[in-house]
Amino acid sequence: MGFRGDGAELFKSGLDEMNEKRGNKLYANFVPIVQSSGMGKSRLVDETAKLIFTVPFCFRSELDGRDMIRSLPVGTC
């Protein structure tokens, strides 16, 4: 199914606004995305990556039976 809605564009504009407010201050330039399973976090990152350079990665606890730190092929996190 194709991505519906303008969530990726809204997310990108929020990132743009955040970066404008940051100005020339050299802080870590990252955004954590935290939400329940199945809410579309990976899809949001994947769609946003079509608009701007993105380096996605995923941290998981050992309790879920998967690697704790792993690069994320989109849709697996």
N, CA, C and O atoms as a Tripos MOL2 file, in Angstrom:
@<TRIPOS>MOLECULE
protein
  308   307    77     0     0
PROTEIN
NO_CHARGES

@<TRIPOS>ATOM
      1 N           0.8460   -1.1770    0.0000 N.3       1 MET1
      2 CA          0.0000    0.0000    0.0000 C.3       1 MET1
      3 C           0.8890    1.2380    0.0000 C.2       1 MET1
      4 O           1.8680    1.3080    0.7440 O.2       1 MET1
      5 N           0.5530    2.1860   -0.8150 N.am      2 GLY2
      6 CA          1.3060    3.4390   -0.8670 C.3       2 GLY2
      7 C           1.0900    4.2730    0.3850 C.2       2 GLY2
      8 O           0.0780    4.1410    1.0740 O.2       2 GLY2
      9 N           2.0380    5.1130    0.6580 N.am      3 PHE3
     10 CA          1.9480    5.9960    1.8210 C.3       3 PHE3
     11 C           0.8760    7.0440    1.5660 C.2       3 PHE3
     12 O           0.8590    7.6970    0.5230 O.2       3 PHE3
     13 N          -0.0210    7.1930    2.5410 N.am      4 ARG4
     14 CA         -1.0960    8.1740    2.3940 C.3       4 ARG4
     15 C          -0.9230    9.2790    3.4170 C.2       4 ARG4
     16 O          -0.4370    9.0480    4.5240 O.2       4 ARG4
     17 N          -1.3180   10.4620    3.0430 N.am      5 GLY5
     18 CA         -1.2400   11.5940    3.9540 C.3       5 GLY5
     19 C           0.0290   12.3970    3.7640 C.2       5 GLY5
     20 O           0.8720   12.0850    2.9230 O.2       5 GLY5
     21 N           0.1410   13.4440    4.5750 N.am      6 ASP6
     22 CA          1.2870   14.3430    4.4520 C.3       6 ASP6
     23 C           2.1650   14.3190    5.7090 C.2       6 ASP6
     24 O           2.8380   15.3010    6.0240 O.2       6 ASP6
     25 N           2.1510   13.1990    6.4150 N.am      7 GLY7
     26 CA          2.9380   13.0760    7.6450 C.3       7 GLY7
     27 C           4.4230   13.3060    7.4410 C.2       7 GLY7
     28 O           5.0610   13.9740    8.2550 O.2       7 GLY7
     29 N           4.9890   12.7620    6.3610 N.am      8 ALA8
     30 CA          6.4220   12.9220    6.1160 C.3       8 ALA8
     31 C           6.7710   14.3870    5.8580 C.2       8 ALA8
     32 O           7.7860   14.8830    6.3490 O.2       8 ALA8
     33 N           5.9330   15.0740    5.0890 N.am      9 GLU9
     34 CA          6.1850   16.4880    4.8120 C.3       9 GLU9
     35 C           6.0480   17.3280    6.0820 C.2       9 GLU9
     36 O           6.8310   18.2510    6.3070 O.2       9 GLU9
     37 N           5.0530   17.0050    6.9090 N.am     10 LEU10
     38 CA          4.8810   17.7260    8.1760 C.3      10 LEU10
     39 C           6.0600   17.4790    9.1150 C.2      10 LEU10
     40 O           6.5450   18.3990    9.7730 O.2      10 LEU10
     41 N           6.5110   16.2360    9.1670 N.am     11 PHE11
     42 CA          7.6710   15.8970    9.9950 C.3      11 PHE11
     43 C           8.9020   16.6590    9.5180 C.2      11 PHE11
     44 O           9.6450   17.2170   10.3250 O.2      11 PHE11
     45 N           9.1160   16.6820    8.1910 N.am     12 LYS12
     46 CA         10.2650   17.4090    7.6310 C.3      12 LYS12
     47 C          10.1710   18.8870    7.9550 C.2      12 LYS12
     48 O          11.1800   19.4990    8.3040 O.2      12 LYS12
     49 N           8.9880   19.4780    7.8510 N.am     13 SER13
     50 CA          8.8830   20.9100    8.1550 C.3      13 SER13
     51 C           9.1280   21.1620    9.6440 C.2      13 SER13
     52 O           9.6670   22.2060   10.0120 O.2      13 SER13
     53 N           8.7380   20.2200   10.5000 N.am     14 GLY14
     54 CA          9.0650   20.3380   11.9240 C.3      14 GLY14
     55 C          10.5680   20.2690   12.1610 C.2      14 GLY14
     56 O          11.1080   21.0080   12.9850 O.2      14 GLY14
     57 N          11.2460   19.3740   11.4320 N.am     15 LEU15
     58 CA         12.7110   19.2920   11.5300 C.3      15 LEU15
     59 C          13.3600   20.5790   11.0300 C.2      15 LEU15
     60 O          14.3020   21.0850   11.6400 O.2      15 LEU15
     61 N          12.8510   21.1030    9.9170 N.am     16 ASP16
     62 CA         13.3860   22.3540    9.3680 C.3      16 ASP16
     63 C          13.2440   23.4940   10.3780 C.2      16 ASP16
     64 O          14.1730   24.2740   10.5850 O.2      16 ASP16
     65 N          12.0740   23.5770   10.9980 N.am     17 GLU17
     66 CA         11.8390   24.6230   11.9990 C.3      17 GLU17
     67 C          12.7770   24.4650   13.1990 C.2      17 GLU17
     68 O          13.3280   25.4430   13.7030 O.2      17 GLU17
     69 N          12.9490   23.2170   13.6480 N.am     18 MET18
     70 CA         13.8590   22.9420   14.7580 C.3      18 MET18
     71 C          15.2870   23.3840   14.4110 C.2      18 MET18
     72 O          15.9790   23.9700   15.2440 O.2      18 MET18
     73 N          15.7210   23.0990   13.1820 N.am     19 ASN19
     74 CA         17.0740   23.4590   12.7660 C.3      19 ASN19
     75 C          17.2350   24.9660   12.6000 C.2      19 ASN19
     76 O          18.3080   25.5040   12.8740 O.2      19 ASN19
     77 N          16.1870   25.6540   12.1540 N.am     20 GLU20
     78 CA         16.2610   27.1170   12.0490 C.3      20 GLU20
     79 C          16.4280   27.7460   13.4300 C.2      20 GLU20
     80 O          17.2170   28.6770   13.5980 O.2      20 GLU20
     81 N          15.6960   27.2470   14.4070 N.am     21 LYS21
     82 CA         15.7890   27.7800   15.7720 C.3      21 LYS21
     83 C          17.1530   27.4980   16.3890 C.2      21 LYS21
     84 O          17.6430   28.2730   17.2100 O.2      21 LYS21
     85 N          17.7610   26.3900   15.9910 N.am     22 ARG22
     86 CA         19.0740   26.0070   16.5160 C.3      22 ARG22
     87 C          20.1400   26.9820   16.0400 C.2      22 ARG22
     88 O          21.1200   27.2250   16.7450 O.2      22 ARG22
     89 N          19.9580   27.5370   14.8550 N.am     23 GLY23
     90 CA         20.9310   28.4830   14.3110 C.3      23 GLY23
     91 C          22.2860   27.8410   14.0970 C.2      23 GLY23
     92 O          22.3770   26.7400   13.5550 O.2      23 GLY23
     93 N          23.3410   28.5250   14.5220 N.am     24 ASN24
     94 CA         24.7070   28.0330   14.3350 C.3      24 ASN24
     95 C          25.2340   27.2670   15.5360 C.2      24 ASN24
     96 O          26.4010   26.8750   15.5520 O.2      24 ASN24
     97 N          24.4010   27.0470   16.5360 N.am     25 LYS25
     98 CA         24.8250   26.2700   17.7000 C.3      25 LYS25
     99 C          25.0750   24.8360   17.2700 C.2      25 LYS25
    100 O          24.2540   24.2430   16.5710 O.2      25 LYS25
    101 N          26.1820   24.2860   17.6760 N.am     26 LEU26
    102 CA         26.5620   22.9420   17.2500 C.3      26 LEU26
    103 C          26.1390   21.9060   18.2900 C.2      26 LEU26
    104 O          26.9480   21.4540   19.1000 O.2      26 LEU26
    105 N          24.8890   21.5480   18.2550 N.am     27 TYR27
    106 CA         24.3730   20.4780   19.0970 C.3      27 TYR27
    107 C          24.2530   19.2190   18.2540 C.2      27 TYR27
    108 O          24.3030   19.2700   17.0250 O.2      27 TYR27
    109 N          24.0950   18.0890   18.9330 N.am     28 ALA28
    110 CA         23.8490   16.8450   18.2040 C.3      28 ALA28
    111 C          22.5690   17.0110   17.3950 C.2      28 ALA28
    112 O          21.5360   17.4200   17.9250 O.2      28 ALA28
    113 N          22.6440   16.7020   16.1530 N.am     29 ASN29
    114 CA         21.5110   16.9110   15.2520 C.3      29 ASN29
    115 C          20.7860   15.5840   15.0410 C.2      29 ASN29
    116 O          20.9600   14.9270   14.0140 O.2      29 ASN29
    117 N          19.9660   15.1950   16.0280 N.am     30 PHE30
    118 CA         19.2020   13.9650   15.9220 C.3      30 PHE30
    119 C          17.8360   14.1630   16.5610 C.2      30 PHE30
    120 O          17.6240   15.0920   17.3400 O.2      30 PHE30
    121 N          16.9220   13.2770   16.2170 N.am     31 VAL31
    122 CA         15.5680   13.3220   16.7610 C.3      31 VAL31
    123 C          15.1620   11.9010   17.1280 C.2      31 VAL31
    124 O          15.0680   11.0470   16.2450 O.2      31 VAL31
    125 N          14.9180   11.6250   18.4030 N.am     32 PRO32
    126 CA         14.3940   10.3030   18.7570 C.3      32 PRO32
    127 C          12.9070   10.2230   18.4190 C.2      32 PRO32
    128 O          12.1660   11.1850   18.6230 O.2      32 PRO32
    129 N          12.4870    9.1040   17.9150 N.am     33 ILE33
    130 CA         11.0740    8.8740   17.6250 C.3      33 ILE33
    131 C          10.6470    7.7080   18.5040 C.2      33 ILE33
    132 O          11.0730    6.5720   18.2920 O.2      33 ILE33
    133 N           9.8130    7.9900   19.4800 N.am     34 VAL34
    134 CA          9.3930    6.9850   20.4550 C.3      34 VAL34
    135 C           7.8760    6.8750   20.4120 C.2      34 VAL34
    136 O           7.1730    7.8750   20.5580 O.2      34 VAL34
    137 N           7.3740    5.6700   20.2150 N.am     35 GLN35
    138 CA          5.9320    5.4270   20.1540 C.3      35 GLN35
    139 C           5.6990    3.9300   20.2660 C.2      35 GLN35
    140 O           6.6400    3.1460   20.1440 O.2      35 GLN35
    141 N           4.4770    3.5320   20.4920 N.am     36 SER36
    142 CA          4.1170    2.1200   20.6020 C.3      36 SER36
    143 C           4.3490    1.3870   19.2840 C.2      36 SER36
    144 O           4.4570    2.0030   18.2230 O.2      36 SER36
    145 N           4.4220    0.0680   19.3740 N.am     37 SER37
    146 CA          4.5800   -0.7700   18.1860 C.3      37 SER37
    147 C           3.4260   -0.5550   17.2210 C.2      37 SER37
    148 O           2.2840   -0.3430   17.6300 O.2      37 SER37
    149 N           3.7410   -0.6120   15.9430 N.am     38 GLY38
    150 CA          2.7110   -0.5410   14.9190 C.3      38 GLY38
    151 C           2.1530    0.8360   14.6360 C.2      38 GLY38
    152 O           1.1290    0.9590   13.9640 O.2      38 GLY38
    153 N           2.8020    1.8740   15.1320 N.am     39 MET39
    154 CA          2.2800    3.2290   14.9450 C.3      39 MET39
    155 C           2.8480    3.9330   13.7130 C.2      39 MET39
    156 O           2.4350    5.0510   13.4050 O.2      39 MET39
    157 N           3.7950    3.2980   12.9980 N.am     40 GLY40
    158 CA          4.3000    3.8600   11.7530 C.3      40 GLY40
    159 C           5.6060    4.6320   11.8600 C.2      40 GLY40
    160 O           5.9100    5.4580   10.9990 O.2      40 GLY40
    161 N           6.3850    4.3700   12.9130 N.am     41 LYS41
    162 CA          7.6610    5.0780   13.0790 C.3      41 LYS41
    163 C           8.6110    4.7870   11.9220 C.2      41 LYS41
    164 O           9.1720    5.7110   11.3320 O.2      41 LYS41
    165 N           8.7920    3.5250   11.5990 N.am     42 SER42
    166 CA          9.7070    3.1510   10.5200 C.3      42 SER42
    167 C           9.2300    3.6980    9.1820 C.2      42 SER42
    168 O          10.0350    4.1570    8.3710 O.2      42 SER42
    169 N           7.9500    3.6510    8.9560 N.am     43 ARG43
    170 CA          7.4000    4.1600    7.6960 C.3      43 ARG43
    171 C           7.5990    5.6670    7.5840 C.2      43 ARG43
    172 O           7.9260    6.1820    6.5150 O.2      43 ARG43
    173 N           7.3980    6.3710    8.7050 N.am     44 LEU44
    174 CA          7.6240    7.8170    8.7140 C.3      44 LEU44
    175 C           9.0740    8.1330    8.3520 C.2      44 LEU44
    176 O           9.3380    9.0260    7.5470 O.2      44 LEU44
    177 N          10.0050    7.4040    8.9440 N.am     45 VAL45
    178 CA         11.4330    7.6170    8.6480 C.3      45 VAL45
    179 C          11.7200    7.2880    7.1920 C.2      45 VAL45
    180 O          12.4400    8.0240    6.5170 O.2      45 VAL45
    181 N          11.1650    6.1890    6.7050 N.am     46 ASP46
    182 CA         11.3910    5.7870    5.3140 C.3      46 ASP46
    183 C          10.8690    6.8420    4.3440 C.2      46 ASP46
    184 O          11.5540    7.1960    3.3840 O.2      46 ASP46
    185 N           9.6750    7.3400    4.5860 N.am     47 GLU47
    186 CA          9.1060    8.3570    3.6980 C.3      47 GLU47
    187 C           9.8640    9.6790    3.8050 C.2      47 GLU47
    188 O          10.0570   10.3660    2.8020 O.2      47 GLU47
    189 N          10.2910   10.0350    5.0060 N.am     48 THR48
    190 CA         11.0620   11.2720    5.1980 C.3      48 THR48
    191 C          12.4200   11.1570    4.5130 C.2      48 THR48
    192 O          12.9410   12.1460    3.9990 O.2      48 THR48
    193 N          12.9950    9.9510    4.5030 N.am     49 ALA49
    194 CA         14.2960    9.7310    3.8570 C.3      49 ALA49
    195 C          14.2370    9.9750    2.3520 C.2      49 ALA49
    196 O          15.2710   10.1720    1.7140 O.2      49 ALA49
    197 N          13.0500    9.9630    1.7920 N.am     50 LYS50
    198 CA         12.9040   10.2950    0.3660 C.3      50 LYS50
    199 C          13.0180   11.7960    0.1410 C.2      50 LYS50
    200 O          13.2130   12.2470   -0.9870 O.2      50 LYS50
    201 N          12.8930   12.5800    1.2320 N.am     51 LEU51
    202 CA         12.9290   14.0390    1.1400 C.3      51 LEU51
    203 C          14.2620   14.6340    1.6060 C.2      51 LEU51
    204 O          14.7040   15.6530    1.0750 O.2      51 LEU51
    205 N          14.9000   14.0060    2.5900 N.am     52 ILE52
    206 CA         16.1590   14.5070    3.1540 C.3      52 ILE52
    207 C          17.0720   13.3330    3.4900 C.2      52 ILE52
    208 O          16.6080   12.2040    3.6520 O.2      52 ILE52
    209 N          18.3680   13.6040    3.5930 N.am     53 PHE53
    210 CA         19.3290   12.5790    3.9710 C.3      53 PHE53
    211 C          18.9990   12.0810    5.3750 C.2      53 PHE53
    212 O          18.8120   12.8780    6.2940 O.2      53 PHE53
    213 N          18.9280   10.7690    5.5350 N.am     54 THR54
    214 CA         18.5190   10.1680    6.7950 C.3      54 THR54
    215 C          19.3910    8.9630    7.0990 C.2      54 THR54
    216 O          19.7090    8.1800    6.2030 O.2      54 THR54
    217 N          19.7790    8.8090    8.3630 N.am     55 VAL55
    218 CA         20.5010    7.6290    8.8230 C.3      55 VAL55
    219 C          19.6570    6.9730    9.9210 C.2      55 VAL55
    220 O          19.7910    7.3270   11.0920 O.2      55 VAL55
    221 N          18.7950    6.0280    9.5580 N.am     56 PRO56
    222 CA         17.9460    5.4050   10.5670 C.3      56 PRO56
    223 C          18.6820    4.2890   11.3140 C.2      56 PRO56
    224 O          19.4900    3.5700   10.7280 O.2      56 PRO56
    225 N          18.4000    4.1530   12.5880 N.am     57 PHE57
    226 CA         18.8700    3.0060   13.3650 C.3      57 PHE57
    227 C          17.8940    2.7590   14.4930 C.2      57 PHE57
    228 O          17.0760    3.6190   14.8210 O.2      57 PHE57
    229 N          17.9810    1.5820   15.0850 N.am     58 CYS58
    230 CA         16.9800    1.1610   16.0540 C.3      58 CYS58
    231 C          17.6630    0.5540   17.2810 C.2      58 CYS58
    232 O          18.5630   -0.2750   17.1500 O.2      58 CYS58
    233 N          17.2360    0.9680   18.4620 N.am     59 PHE59
    234 CA         17.6870    0.3620   19.7120 C.3      59 PHE59
    235 C          16.5530   -0.5000   20.2370 C.2      59 PHE59
    236 O          15.4040   -0.0610   20.2840 O.2      59 PHE59
    237 N          16.8720   -1.7270   20.6340 N.am     60 ARG60
    238 CA         15.8730   -2.6240   21.2110 C.3      60 ARG60
    239 C          16.4250   -3.2260   22.4920 C.2      60 ARG60
    240 O          17.6390   -3.3210   22.6720 O.2      60 ARG60
    241 N          15.5340   -3.6270   23.3710 N.am     61 SER61
    242 CA         15.9680   -4.3300   24.5790 C.3      61 SER61
    243 C          16.2710   -5.7860   24.2310 C.2      61 SER61
    244 O          15.8140   -6.2890   23.2040 O.2      61 SER61
    245 N          17.0250   -6.4510   25.0690 N.am     62 GLU62
    246 CA         17.3490   -7.8540   24.8470 C.3      62 GLU62
    247 C          16.1240   -8.7460   25.0330 C.2      62 GLU62
    248 O          16.1220   -9.8930   24.5860 O.2      62 GLU62
    249 N          15.1070   -8.2420   25.6750 N.am     63 LEU63
    250 CA         13.9290   -9.0460   25.9940 C.3      63 LEU63
    251 C          13.0960   -9.4280   24.7830 C.2      63 LEU63
    252 O          12.3090  -10.3720   24.8580 O.2      63 LEU63
    253 N          13.2450   -8.7260   23.6750 N.am     64 ASP64
    254 CA         12.4030   -9.0390   22.5230 C.3      64 ASP64
    255 C          13.0040  -10.1240   21.6310 C.2      64 ASP64
    256 O          12.4060  -10.4800   20.6150 O.2      64 ASP64
    257 N          14.1670  -10.6540   21.9880 N.am     65 GLY65
    258 CA         14.7550  -11.7590   21.2490 C.3      65 GLY65
    259 C          15.5140  -11.3660   20.0020 C.2      65 GLY65
    260 O          15.9350  -12.2370   19.2420 O.2      65 GLY65
    261 N          15.6990  -10.0840   19.7730 N.am     66 ARG66
    262 CA         16.4540   -9.6150   18.6110 C.3      66 ARG66
    263 C          17.7160   -8.9130   19.0870 C.2      66 ARG66
    264 O          17.9110   -8.7020   20.2850 O.2      66 ARG66
    265 N          18.5720   -8.5530   18.1320 N.am     67 ASP67
    266 CA         19.7830   -7.8080   18.4740 C.3      67 ASP67
    267 C          19.4070   -6.5120   19.1790 C.2      67 ASP67
    268 O          18.4060   -5.8830   18.8350 O.2      67 ASP67
    269 N          20.2120   -6.1060   20.1740 N.am     68 MET68
    270 CA         19.9000   -4.8870   20.9090 C.3      68 MET68
    271 C          20.1260   -3.6390   20.0670 C.2      68 MET68
    272 O          19.3090   -2.7180   20.0960 O.2      68 MET68
    273 N          21.2110   -3.5990   19.3250 N.am     69 ILE69
    274 CA         21.4950   -2.4550   18.4490 C.3      69 ILE69
    275 C          21.6920   -3.0140   17.0520 C.2      69 ILE69
    276 O          22.4750   -3.9400   16.8420 O.2      69 ILE69
    277 N          20.9830   -2.4480   16.1190 N.am     70 ARG70
    278 CA         21.0810   -2.9890   14.7780 C.3      70 ARG70
    279 C          20.6610   -1.9430   13.7630 C.2      70 ARG70
    280 O          19.7640   -1.1370   14.0110 O.2      70 ARG70
    281 N          21.3170   -1.9690   12.6300 N.am     71 SER71
    282 CA         20.8760   -1.0970   11.5430 C.3      71 SER71
    283 C          19.4830   -1.5300   11.1430 C.2      71 SER71
    284 O          19.1280   -2.7040   11.2550 O.2      71 SER71
    285 N          18.7360   -0.6220   10.6980 N.am     72 LEU72
    286 CA         17.3400   -0.8870   10.4420 C.3      72 LEU72
    287 C          17.0250   -0.9060    8.9680 C.2      72 LEU72
    288 O          17.0160    0.1410    8.3200 O.2      72 LEU72
    289 N          16.7610   -2.1070    8.4150 N.am     73 PRO73
    290 CA         16.1090   -2.1010    7.1220 C.3      73 PRO73
    291 C          14.6900   -1.6330    7.3980 C.2      73 PRO73
    292 O          14.0430   -2.1600    8.3030 O.2      73 PRO73
    293 N          14.2010   -0.6900    6.6700 N.am     74 VAL74
    294 CA         12.9240   -0.0620    6.9450 C.3      74 VAL74
    295 C          11.8290   -1.1150    7.0860 C.2      74 VAL74
    296 O          11.7510   -2.0690    6.3120 O.2      74 VAL74
    297 N          10.9970   -0.9150    8.0830 N.am     75 GLY75
    298 CA          9.8890   -1.8160    8.3200 C.3      75 GLY75
    299 C          10.1770   -2.9170    9.3240 C.2      75 GLY75
    300 O           9.2930   -3.7170    9.6320 O.2      75 GLY75
    301 N          11.4050   -2.9720    9.8440 N.am     76 THR76
    302 CA         11.7240   -4.0440   10.7880 C.3      76 THR76
    303 C          11.7310   -3.5770   12.2190 C.2      76 THR76
    304 O          11.8560   -4.3960   13.1290 O.2      76 THR76
    305 N          11.6020   -2.2990   12.4450 N.am     77 CYS77
    306 CA         11.6540   -1.7680   13.8040 C.3      77 CYS77
    307 C          10.2700   -1.4270   14.2810 C.2      77 CYS77
    308 O          10.1020   -0.9630   15.4090 O.2      77 CYS77
@<TRIPOS>BOND
     1     1     2 1
     2     2     3 1
     3     3     4 2
     4     3     5 am
     5     5     6 1
     6     6     7 1
     7     7     8 2
     8     7     9 am
     9     9    10 1
    10    10    11 1
    11    11    12 2
    12    11    13 am
    13    13    14 1
    14    14    15 1
    15    15    16 2
    16    15    17 am
    17    17    18 1
    18    18    19 1
    19    19    20 2
    20    19    21 am
    21    21    22 1
    22    22    23 1
    23    23    24 2
    24    23    25 am
    25    25    26 1
    26    26    27 1
    27    27    28 2
    28    27    29 am
    29    29    30 1
    30    30    31 1
    31    31    32 2
    32    31    33 am
    33    33    34 1
    34    34    35 1
    35    35    36 2
    36    35    37 am
    37    37    38 1
    38    38    39 1
    39    39    40 2
    40    39    41 am
    41    41    42 1
    42    42    43 1
    43    43    44 2
    44    43    45 am
    45    45    46 1
    46    46    47 1
    47    47    48 2
    48    47    49 am
    49    49    50 1
    50    50    51 1
    51    51    52 2
    52    51    53 am
    53    53    54 1
    54    54    55 1
    55    55    56 2
    56    55    57 am
    57    57    58 1
    58    58    59 1
    59    59    60 2
    60    59    61 am
    61    61    62 1
    62    62    63 1
    63    63    64 2
    64    63    65 am
    65    65    66 1
    66    66    67 1
    67    67    68 2
    68    67    69 am
    69    69    70 1
    70    70    71 1
    71    71    72 2
    72    71    73 am
    73    73    74 1
    74    74    75 1
    75    75    76 2
    76    75    77 am
    77    77    78 1
    78    78    79 1
    79    79    80 2
    80    79    81 am
    81    81    82 1
    82    82    83 1
    83    83    84 2
    84    83    85 am
    85    85    86 1
    86    86    87 1
    87    87    88 2
    88    87    89 am
    89    89    90 1
    90    90    91 1
    91    91    92 2
    92    91    93 am
    93    93    94 1
    94    94    95 1
    95    95    96 2
    96    95    97 am
    97    97    98 1
    98    98    99 1
    99    99   100 2
   100    99   101 am
   101   101   102 1
   102   102   103 1
   103   103   104 2
   104   103   105 am
   105   105   106 1
   106   106   107 1
   107   107   108 2
   108   107   109 am
   109   109   110 1
   110   110   111 1
   111   111   112 2
   112   111   113 am
   113   113   114 1
   114   114   115 1
   115   115   116 2
   116   115   117 am
   117   117   118 1
   118   118   119 1
   119   119   120 2
   120   119   121 am
   121   121   122 1
   122   122   123 1
   123   123   124 2
   124   123   125 am
   125   125   126 1
   126   126   127 1
   127   127   128 2
   128   127   129 am
   129   129   130 1
   130   130   131 1
   131   131   132 2
   132   131   133 am
   133   133   134 1
   134   134   135 1
   135   135   136 2
   136   135   137 am
   137   137   138 1
   138   138   139 1
   139   139   140 2
   140   139   141 am
   141   141   142 1
   142   142   143 1
   143   143   144 2
   144   143   145 am
   145   145   146 1
   146   146   147 1
   147   147   148 2
   148   147   149 am
   149   149   150 1
   150   150   151 1
   151   151   152 2
   152   151   153 am
   153   153   154 1
   154   154   155 1
   155   155   156 2
   156   155   157 am
   157   157   158 1
   158   158   159 1
   159   159   160 2
   160   159   161 am
   161   161   162 1
   162   162   163 1
   163   163   164 2
   164   163   165 am
   165   165   166 1
   166   166   167 1
   167   167   168 2
   168   167   169 am
   169   169   170 1
   170   170   171 1
   171   171   172 2
   172   171   173 am
   173   173   174 1
   174   174   175 1
   175   175   176 2
   176   175   177 am
   177   177   178 1
   178   178   179 1
   179   179   180 2
   180   179   181 am
   181   181   182 1
   182   182   183 1
   183   183   184 2
   184   183   185 am
   185   185   186 1
   186   186   187 1
   187   187   188 2
   188   187   189 am
   189   189   190 1
   190   190   191 1
   191   191   192 2
   192   191   193 am
   193   193   194 1
   194   194   195 1
   195   195   196 2
   196   195   197 am
   197   197   198 1
   198   198   199 1
   199   199   200 2
   200   199   201 am
   201   201   202 1
   202   202   203 1
   203   203   204 2
   204   203   205 am
   205   205   206 1
   206   206   207 1
   207   207   208 2
   208   207   209 am
   209   209   210 1
   210   210   211 1
   211   211   212 2
   212   211   213 am
   213   213   214 1
   214   214   215 1
   215   215   216 2
   216   215   217 am
   217   217   218 1
   218   218   219 1
   219   219   220 2
   220   219   221 am
   221   221   222 1
   222   222   223 1
   223   223   224 2
   224   223   225 am
   225   225   226 1
   226   226   227 1
   227   227   228 2
   228   227   229 am
   229   229   230 1
   230   230   231 1
   231   231   232 2
   232   231   233 am
   233   233   234 1
   234   234   235 1
   235   235   236 2
   236   235   237 am
   237   237   238 1
   238   238   239 1
   239   239   240 2
   240   239   241 am
   241   241   242 1
   242   242   243 1
   243   243   244 2
   244   243   245 am
   245   245   246 1
   246   246   247 1
   247   247   248 2
   248   247   249 am
   249   249   250 1
   250   250   251 1
   251   251   252 2
   252   251   253 am
   253   253   254 1
   254   254   255 1
   255   255   256 2
   256   255   257 am
   257   257   258 1
   258   258   259 1
   259   259   260 2
   260   259   261 am
   261   261   262 1
   262   262   263 1
   263   263   264 2
   264   263   265 am
   265   265   266 1
   266   266   267 1
   267   267   268 2
   268   267   269 am
   269   269   270 1
   270   270   271 1
   271   271   272 2
   272   271   273 am
   273   273   274 1
   274   274   275 1
   275   275   276 2
   276   275   277 am
   277   277   278 1
   278   278   279 1
   279   279   280 2
   280   279   281 am
   281   281   282 1
   282   282   283 1
   283   283   284 2
   284   283   285 am
   285   285   286 1
   286   286   287 1
   287   287   288 2
   288   287   289 am
   289   289   290 1
   290   290   291 1
   291   291   292 2
   292   291   293 am
   293   293   294 1
   294   294   295 1
   295   295   296 2
   296   295   297 am
   297   297   298 1
   298   298   299 1
   299   299   300 2
   300   299   301 am
   301   301   302 1
   302   302   303 1
   303   303   304 2
   304   303   305 am
   305   305   306 1
   306   306   307 1
   307   307   308 2
@<TRIPOS>SUBSTRUCTURE
     1 MET1         2 RESIDUE 1 A MET
     2 GLY2         6 RESIDUE 1 A GLY
     3 PHE3        10 RESIDUE 1 A PHE
     4 ARG4        14 RESIDUE 1 A ARG
     5 GLY5        18 RESIDUE 1 A GLY
     6 ASP6        22 RESIDUE 1 A ASP
     7 GLY7        26 RESIDUE 1 A GLY
     8 ALA8        30 RESIDUE 1 A ALA
     9 GLU9        34 RESIDUE 1 A GLU
    10 LEU10       38 RESIDUE 1 A LEU
    11 PHE11       42 RESIDUE 1 A PHE
    12 LYS12       46 RESIDUE 1 A LYS
    13 SER13       50 RESIDUE 1 A SER
    14 GLY14       54 RESIDUE 1 A GLY
    15 LEU15       58 RESIDUE 1 A LEU
    16 ASP16       62 RESIDUE 1 A ASP
    17 GLU17       66 RESIDUE 1 A GLU
    18 MET18       70 RESIDUE 1 A MET
    19 ASN19       74 RESIDUE 1 A ASN
    20 GLU20       78 RESIDUE 1 A GLU
    21 LYS21       82 RESIDUE 1 A LYS
    22 ARG22       86 RESIDUE 1 A ARG
    23 GLY23       90 RESIDUE 1 A GLY
    24 ASN24       94 RESIDUE 1 A ASN
    25 LYS25       98 RESIDUE 1 A LYS
    26 LEU26      102 RESIDUE 1 A LEU
    27 TYR27      106 RESIDUE 1 A TYR
    28 ALA28      110 RESIDUE 1 A ALA
    29 ASN29      114 RESIDUE 1 A ASN
    30 PHE30      118 RESIDUE 1 A PHE
    31 VAL31      122 RESIDUE 1 A VAL
    32 PRO32      126 RESIDUE 1 A PRO
    33 ILE33      130 RESIDUE 1 A ILE
    34 VAL34      134 RESIDUE 1 A VAL
    35 GLN35      138 RESIDUE 1 A GLN
    36 SER36      142 RESIDUE 1 A SER
    37 SER37      146 RESIDUE 1 A SER
    38 GLY38      150 RESIDUE 1 A GLY
    39 MET39      154 RESIDUE 1 A MET
    40 GLY40      158 RESIDUE 1 A GLY
    41 LYS41      162 RESIDUE 1 A LYS
    42 SER42      166 RESIDUE 1 A SER
    43 ARG43      170 RESIDUE 1 A ARG
    44 LEU44      174 RESIDUE 1 A LEU
    45 VAL45      178 RESIDUE 1 A VAL
    46 ASP46      182 RESIDUE 1 A ASP
    47 GLU47      186 RESIDUE 1 A GLU
    48 THR48      190 RESIDUE 1 A THR
    49 ALA49      194 RESIDUE 1 A ALA
    50 LYS50      198 RESIDUE 1 A LYS
    51 LEU51      202 RESIDUE 1 A LEU
    52 ILE52      206 RESIDUE 1 A ILE
    53 PHE53      210 RESIDUE 1 A PHE
    54 THR54      214 RESIDUE 1 A THR
    55 VAL55      218 RESIDUE 1 A VAL
    56 PRO56      222 RESIDUE 1 A PRO
    57 PHE57      226 RESIDUE 1 A PHE
    58 CYS58      230 RESIDUE 1 A CYS
    59 PHE59      234 RESIDUE 1 A PHE
    60 ARG60      238 RESIDUE 1 A ARG
    61 SER61      242 RESIDUE 1 A SER
    62 GLU62      246 RESIDUE 1 A GLU
    63 LEU63      250 RESIDUE 1 A LEU
    64 ASP64      254 RESIDUE 1 A ASP
    65 GLY65      258 RESIDUE 1 A GLY
    66 ARG66      262 RESIDUE 1 A ARG
    67 ASP67      266 RESIDUE 1 A ASP
    68 MET68      270 RESIDUE 1 A MET
    69 ILE69      274 RESIDUE 1 A ILE
    70 ARG70      278 RESIDUE 1 A ARG
    71 SER71      282 RESIDUE 1 A SER
    72 LEU72      286 RESIDUE 1 A LEU
    73 PRO73      290 RESIDUE 1 A PRO
    74 VAL74      294 RESIDUE 1 A VAL
    75 GLY75      298 RESIDUE 1 A GLY
    76 THR76      302 RESIDUE 1 A THR
    77 CYS77      306 RESIDUE 1 A CYS
